[in-house]
Amino acid sequence: KGIATKIIEKAVEAAIAREAAKKAKEVSRRKSFLEDSSLPGKLADCSETDPTICELFIVEGESAGGSAKQGRDRRTQAILPLKGKIINVEKTRIDKILSNEEVRSIINAIGTGIGLPTQEESEGFDLSKLRYHKIILMTDADVDGSHIITLLLTLFYRYFPQLIKNGYLYIAQPPLYKIKKGRKEIYVKDDNELNRLIINFAVDELKFLELDLSKEEIKRLINLSREFKDLKETLSKRVNRKLLDILIKEGITEESLLDEEKVKRLTELLKEELKDYKIYYRVDENEGCFNIILEKEGRIQNIVNKIDLDFISSYGYIKLLELKRSIETLIGKLPIKVKYKNDEILIDSYEDIFTKLFELGKAGIEIQRYKGLGEMNPEQLWETTMNPKTRRLIQVSLEDAALADEIFTILMGEKVEPRKEFIMKYAKEVRNLDI
């Protein structure tokens, strides 16, 4: 009965999908579909009609859309604001996709109609009717903005693939920060660029005492320290921070867990440093090595940390050891002293190389973080994100269609298990994680 039910369900799903595709094909052909659009209220079109010089900005949020409309070049730049996040087209039947107001607005603004995802060339798609040769996705420079970009890319990949293949799709790069030093104002794309600028400010006034380091070596050292700090913060969500410090200081590796004498010494050291934990070691017969267990009573449940092969062989922990070695190659052992202007500063941890020098570099600088595009006035939005002379754009390209198809299906599709397997497989390679 169970198998029969599943077969019937699959047959019903297939029938629904066929009917949806049929409706979508009919809808995409009908002229009335284009006439029944919300463009007059959504799209601020440009006056130029030559598509080779026209641009369409698809903008996250009506507030930012309003600023973009005021700041744009009205001759060549059209603005289409989106209200919130669009639907995930990978999980939605095509008839429902085409009944979505935001998707309909995009389809009508572009002018080509859509291509069905199962067809390379579709009767509903006509590239010659493309109204803009630059379609620019413009969202906030944060995680939510990245999510919206992902949803939009899924839409364009599935229903406007020819726009990507012909190089008409772009992603805007709005700034996340504005920094002001004296009379000078600088717009900064993201945290990495902000760190780089502030480090440059610090290096100009910095000298390492008892060490002969060039400016480039100092910059490399500070960047290594920043990477060490970020990775350590991520790993500290898995294990006690002080425990992690001891493991790194002692240079514990996979081989260490095979040597009972080393494990015994480490256990005794941990007992001295972490007196509020019950600490012991035991044999892991499955892995053929020793595990060290740290237990502590909590208000709701016991807190347990485990030093085992899984953690010691993880990408994050191995990378942390590599960063420590790279830092020591440049400076030797801690502590070290640096001179900044007229002050001497003692640095006694790997992460403090970045944190202390970053704070010194920030002195006298005003930093404004934009929560969204809507926080910028029209002039700022034009100068940073829309002006062809000063803006930065990323052109969306498609190098491996089969791989792209597979990844879109896994990450954006309905099936949870393949997505879970993908995340588990590549989790250890994650460098920057925003939770």
N, C-alpha and C positions, 0 to 999 in steps of 0.2 A: 504493500500500500504506500509506504514511504517513497519508494522509487517511482511508482506511478504518479504520485502527487508532484514530485520534482519534475518529471517529464512534462506533465500538463502545465506546470508553472513556466517552464522554459518555453513551451510552445506559445503560451499566452504572451509572454514577454517579447518573443520574436514577432508575433503578430502586431503587438502594440508598436514596436520599433518600426516595422514595415509601414504601418499606417502613418506614423509620425513623419517618416522620411517622405512618404507620398505627399502629405499635407505641406511639408516644408518646401518641396519642389514646386508645388502649385503656388504656394504663397510667394516664393522668391521670383516667380515669373510674372505675377500679377502687377499691373501698373497701380492698382488701387492700394496695394501694400505701401508703395512709396508715397502716395498721396495722403494716406492716413498716418502722417508722422507728426512728431512733436517738435520738429525742427524750428519753427518760428520762435518758440519759447526757449529753446535750448542753445541753438547754434548762433553765434555771432560771426557771420560770414565775412570774407574779405571782398574788396571791390574788384580785384583782378580776377580774370576768368581763365588765364593761361595756367594749366595745372603744373607746368614745369617750374614755375616760380612761386606757387602757392603752398602754404603750410597749414596743416590742421593740428592744433594742440588739443589733445584729449586730457582734461585737467581733473585731478581729484578734488572734489568739493566745490560747492557753489560759491563759497566765500573767495577761494583762490581763483575760481573762474571769473568772478567779478573784477578782481584786481588785474587778471590777465587781459580781460576785455579792455580795460582802461589803459593798460601799459603797452599794448601790442602795436605793431605796424598794421593799421587797418587796411592798407592796400594789399598786402600779401599774406597776412596771418589771420586765420579763423580760429575761434575758440569754442570748444564743446565741453561744458562742465558736466561731470558725472556726480550723481547723488549717491554717496556711499559706495560700498563694494558691489561690483557686478556679480552675477551668478557664475558658478563654476560650470562651464559648458561641458566639461568632461563627464560630469555626473548627471546631466540634465537632458531630457529628450528634446529633440530639435524643435518640435512644435511649441514647447514651453520656452525654449531659448528665444524663438522669434516673437513670442508674445511679451517678452521682457522689455520694459520701456527703455532702459539704458542701452541694451543691445540694439534695439530698433533704431535708436537715435544715431548710434555709431554707423550702422549699415546705411541709413539714409544720408548721413553726412558724407560718407566716403563715395557713394554713388555707383559702385561696381556691382552691387548685389553680392550674394555669397556663393562660395563653392562648397559643396557637400564634402565632408571629411573622407568619404570613401571614393571620391572621384578626383583625379588629377585635373581634368578640365570639366567644368560644370556648365550646364545650360544657363544656370542662374547667375553666373559670374561673367562680367565683361570688363576686362582691364582697360579698354579704351575709354570707358566712362569714368575712370578715376579722376576725381576733382582736385586732388592735391598730391604732389610728388614727394612731399615730406609729411608723414603722419607721426607726430611726436607725442609719446606718452609722458605726461608730466604729473608726478605724484610727490608727496612729502618725502624728505630724505631720511625716513625712519623705517622701523620694521613693518608698520601698517602700510606704508607706501610701497614697500617691497612686495607685500602680499597682494596689493591691488595690481602692481605690475605683473605679477605671476598670473593672476586671473586674466588680465588683458592679453598677455602673451599666449595663453592657452586659447583664448577666443581667436586671435589672429592666426595662430598656427593651424587650428582646425578648420576655420571658415574663410580665411583670407591668405592662404599659403603663398599665392602668387605675389602678394605685396611684399612678403619677406624675401622671396627668391629674387625679386627685381630691385631690392634695396630701398624700398620706400618707407620702411618702419624704423623709428628711432626712439631712444629713451633719453629724456632730458636729465641733466645732472645738476639739480638745484643745490645751493649751499645749505649745510646744516648749521653753520656758525658764521657770525661776523665778529672779527676781532679788531680792536682799535688800539693803536700804540701811538701816543702823541696825536698828531693830526692825520696820521695814515690809517685808512680803513682797508681791511682785507676780508674778502668773502672766502670761506673755507668749506670744502665739499663734505668732509666727514671727520671722524675722530682721528683716523690715521694721518690725515693732512694737518689737522690741528696739532697733534703731537709733534709732527715733523717741524712745523713752524716754530713752536715754543722751544723745542730742543735747539733749533738754530739760534734763537735769541739767547739761550743759556750758554751755548758753546762759545759765543763771541766774548763772554766775560769770564770764562772758566779756565782754571788751571789745576791739573792734578799734581799734588806735591809728591815728590819722590818717584814720579812716573813720567816717562817721556813719551807722551801720546800725541799724535797729530790730531787735527780737528776731525778728520774723517774717522779715525780710530775711536775718538770720543763719541761721535754720533753713532757708530756701530755698537759701542759698549752700551750706550743709553737705550738703543733699540732692543738689544739682547735682554737688558734688564726689564724693559716694558713687557716683552714677550714672556719672560720668566714670571713676572708678577701676574699677568693675566691668566697664564696657564695654572699657576699655583692657586689662584682664587677659584678656578673651575674645579681643580682636584680637591680643594678643601671642602667642597660640597659632598664628597664621597668619604673622606677620612678626616680625622682630627688634624687641625692645622699644625699644632706642635709636634704631633707624630710625624707629619709630612716633613717638617723641618729636620727632624732627627734622621729620617730615612735618607734625605738628600745629603745632609752633612756627612753621614757615614758611608754614602755611596752604595747603598744596598741594591744588589742586582739579582737576577734569577739564580745565578751561581751561589749567592749567599744563602738562599733558602735550601740548598742541597747540603750545606755544611752545618752539622748539628752544633759544633763548637761556636761558630759565628752566630747562629740563631740563639744559642744560650746566652752569649755575651750581649746581644742586642736586647733580649728579653730583660736581662738585669738592668741594662741602661734605661730602658723604657720604664721599669718599675721605679727607678730613682727620679725620673723626670715627670712621670704621670702618676702621682701617688693616689689620686682618686679613682684609678682604674684597677680592676682585677686583671692581671696579665699572666698569660701562660702560653706555652707552645705545644703543638701536637703534630703527629704525622698525618699527612694527606696521602693516603694509599693510592688514590686514583692518579694523582700527579707525580707521586714518587718524590715528594719534598716535604718540608716542614711549613706549617702555618703558625703565625703568632696571633693570638686572640686577645682583644682588649674589651673588657666589659665594665659598664658603669650603670648604676641604678638611675633611672629617670623618673620624672613625675608621673608620666603615663605608662611608659614602657622602657625596658632596659636599652641603653645605647651600646651598640656592638660595632667595633672596628676590627677588620681582619686584614692582616698582611699575608697575602697569598700570591700564588703564581699569576692569577688573573689580573691583579692590580699591578704587580711589579713588572709584568710584561706588557701592560697597556701602553698605547701610543703616547698618552699624556705624560705618564711617569717617565718613560724612556726619554722623551723629548726634554723633560725638565732636567734630567741628568746631563743631557747633551748641552743644554743652555748653560748650566753651571760650569761645565768644562770649558766652553767657549769664553765665558766671562773670565774665568781664572787664567786662561791663556793670555788675556790682555792685561790683567791687573795683579795676578798672583793671588795671595790669600788676603782675606779681610781681617781687620778693618783697614780702610784707607782714608787719607785726608785730601780734601779739595779746597781750593781757594776761589771764592766767587766775589769779584770786586775786592773789598777789603776784609771779607769775613772768611774764617776757616771753618769748614764743616767736616764732621766725622761721619763716615758711612760704614755701617757694620752689618749690612745685609744686602743680598743681591738685588732685591726689589727696591731698596732705598736708593740705589744708584739712579733709578728712574724717578721715583716719587719725590725725592728731595730736590733733584736738579730741575724737575718739571715745575715744582713750586717756585724755585728761584727764577726760572725763565718766564713764569706768569706775572712776576712783579711788574706793576705799572701797565698791565694790559687789561683792557675791558673785553670780556667775552660774552657775546649774546648768542644764545642757542635758539634757533627757530623751531617752534613746536610744529609748524606746518607752513605751507606756502601762503596761507591766508594771513600770516603775521607780517609778510612783506608788503610794503605799499607798492602801487603800480610801477613807480620808477625803479625801485629795487628789483622787482620781479623781471622787468625788462632788461636791466643791466646785467643781472646775474644768470638768467635762465633763458631769455627769449631773444636777446640781441645777437644776430648772426656773427657779429664781430668779436663778441666776448664770451658767448655761451660755450658749454661743452655738451656734445651729444654723443651717444653710443649708437652706432648703427647695428640693428639686429640682423644677424646672418644665420644661414642654415648650412652647416658644413656636412653633417651626417644625418640625413633625413630619417633613416631607419632607427638610429640611436635616439634621436629626438622624439620620434613617435613612441618608442618604448618607454622613455623616461616620463613623458607627459602622461602616458597611460598608467604607469606605476604610481606616480606622485599625486596626480590629480583625479584619478579614476575612483570608482566605487569600491573596489576590492581592497580591504584593509590588510590582508596577509602579505601580498607582494610589497606594499608600502612599508610594512613593519620589517620585512626581511631586508629591504633596501637600506633602511635607516640603521638597522643592526650591523649590516655589512660595512657601511662607510662611516659609522659613528666615530671610530678611532682616528679618522683622518680629519675630523673637524678642527679648524684652527680658531675661528671666531664664532662664538655662540652667544646669541642674544636671547635671554629667557624672559 
